[in-house]
Amino acid sequence: MQIDIQTALEGSAAAITAIGGAYSLIKRIMASSRKRKEKYRQAILDKANEEMAKIKAELEDKINALEKELLDQKASITKDLGYLKDTYSSEIKGLAQQIQDLKKDIALQHQALVGLLTKLVNGK
């Protein structure tokens, strides 16, 4: 069996064409697969971003509610401390007045006792 050069060239050209077509098909399939994977990854990232946005919004709402509650508590404590300060100030003033009254009473009793002792000493 003899192989003709032209037949051999045609056969090799056909083989090269088939290999080139197969190579092109494989490249196209790989590119398509990469695009599908990239779309899938992007879809996952988009969904994750949406979920994170929802979680972020919920947390920001909770933070805002806590900040409002904190400000309300702060105002309430400030009011209570002001009331306590006023109450204690008035109580201290009352106690100071009572102490002054007791000092006067003790001074008067002391003077009366000295006067009584003086009379007793002078009477003897």
C-alpha positions as CSV (number, residue, x, y, z in Angstrom):
1,M,0.0,0.0,0.0
2,Q,1.4,3.3,-1.1
3,I,0.5,6.6,0.5
4,D,0.1,9.3,-2.0
5,I,1.6,12.7,-0.8
6,Q,-1.5,14.6,-1.7
7,T,-3.7,12.1,0.2
8,A,-1.3,12.3,3.1
9,L,-1.4,16.1,3.1
10,E,-5.2,16.1,2.9
11,G,-5.4,13.6,5.8
12,S,-3.0,15.7,7.9
13,A,-4.9,18.9,6.9
14,A,-8.1,17.2,8.0
15,A,-6.5,16.0,11.3
16,I,-5.1,19.5,11.9
17,T,-8.5,21.0,11.2
18,A,-10.2,18.5,13.5
19,I,-7.6,19.1,16.3
20,G,-8.0,22.9,15.8
21,G,-11.8,22.6,16.0
22,A,-11.6,20.4,19.1
23,Y,-9.2,22.9,20.6
24,S,-11.5,25.7,19.8
25,L,-14.5,23.8,21.2
26,I,-12.6,23.0,24.4
27,K,-11.6,26.7,24.8
28,R,-15.2,27.8,24.2
29,I,-16.5,25.2,26.8
30,M,-13.9,26.3,29.4
31,A,-14.7,30.0,28.8
32,S,-18.4,29.2,29.1
33,S,-17.7,27.2,32.3
34,R,-15.7,30.1,33.7
35,K,-18.5,32.6,32.9
36,R,-21.1,30.3,34.6
37,K,-18.9,30.0,37.7
38,E,-18.3,33.8,37.8
39,K,-22.0,34.4,37.4
40,Y,-22.7,31.9,40.2
41,R,-20.1,33.5,42.5
42,Q,-21.4,37.0,41.7
43,A,-25.0,35.8,42.5
44,I,-23.7,34.5,45.8
45,L,-21.9,37.8,46.6
46,D,-25.0,39.8,45.6
47,K,-27.2,37.7,47.9
48,A,-24.7,38.0,50.7
49,N,-24.6,41.8,50.2
50,E,-28.4,41.9,50.4
51,E,-28.4,39.9,53.6
52,M,-25.7,42.0,55.1
53,A,-27.6,45.2,54.2
54,K,-30.7,43.7,55.9
55,I,-28.7,42.8,59.0
56,K,-26.9,46.2,59.0
57,A,-30.3,48.0,58.9
58,E,-31.7,45.9,61.7
59,L,-28.6,46.5,63.8
60,E,-28.7,50.2,63.1
61,D,-32.3,50.3,64.2
62,K,-31.4,48.5,67.4
63,I,-28.5,50.9,68.0
64,N,-30.7,53.9,67.5
65,A,-33.3,52.5,69.9
66,L,-30.6,51.9,72.5
67,E,-29.2,55.4,72.0
68,K,-32.7,56.8,72.5
69,E,-33.2,54.7,75.6
70,L,-29.8,55.7,76.9
71,L,-30.6,59.4,76.4
72,D,-33.9,58.9,78.2
73,Q,-32.2,57.1,81.1
74,K,-29.6,59.9,81.2
75,A,-32.3,62.6,81.4
76,S,-34.2,60.6,84.1
77,I,-31.0,60.2,86.2
78,T,-30.1,63.8,85.8
79,K,-33.6,64.8,86.9
80,D,-33.5,62.4,89.9
81,L,-30.1,63.7,90.9
82,G,-31.3,67.2,90.7
83,Y,-34.3,66.3,92.9
84,L,-32.0,64.5,95.4
85,K,-29.7,67.5,95.5
86,D,-32.5,69.9,96.2
87,T,-34.0,67.5,98.9
88,Y,-30.7,67.0,100.6
89,S,-29.9,70.7,100.5
90,S,-33.3,71.5,102.2
91,E,-32.7,68.7,104.7
92,I,-29.2,70.0,105.5
93,K,-30.6,73.5,106.0
94,G,-33.2,72.1,108.3
95,L,-30.6,70.2,110.3
96,A,-28.4,73.2,110.4
97,Q,-31.2,75.3,111.9
98,Q,-32.0,72.6,114.5
99,I,-28.3,72.5,115.4
100,Q,-28.3,76.3,115.9
101,D,-31.4,76.0,118.0
102,L,-29.8,73.3,120.1
103,K,-26.7,75.4,120.6
104,K,-28.9,78.3,121.8
105,D,-30.8,76.1,124.1
106,I,-27.5,74.7,125.5
107,A,-26.1,78.2,125.9
108,L,-29.3,79.3,127.7
109,Q,-29.2,76.3,130.0
110,H,-25.5,76.8,130.7
111,Q,-26.2,80.4,131.6
112,A,-29.1,79.4,133.8
113,L,-26.9,76.7,135.5
114,V,-24.1,79.2,136.0
115,G,-26.6,81.7,137.5
116,L,-28.1,79.0,139.7
117,L,-24.6,77.9,140.9
118,T,-23.7,81.6,141.5
119,K,-26.8,82.1,143.7
120,L,-26.0,78.9,145.6
121,V,-22.4,80.0,146.2
122,N,-23.3,83.6,147.1
123,G,-26.1,82.3,149.4
124,K,-23.8,80.4,151.6
